[in-house]
């Protein structure tokens, strides 16, 4: 859903869209371009889930809390 970006020209983020000739072209913007607006100084949401929910829709299905804690996943985490 691009609703929050509707005031922007599509090519502001998808610069190669006008010259793309293949449906297989990857037209996602680079993270550095997104970070120009998505940062605390600009007041635009910039937490981890901003990108991870947007680009990985499977997070919505499995939730933001996985089945394992860091201690269970990483041997020696927390000094134990």
Secondary structure by P-SEA (a helix, b strand, c coil): cccccccccccccccccccccccccccccccccccccccccccccccccccccccccccccccccccccccccccccccc
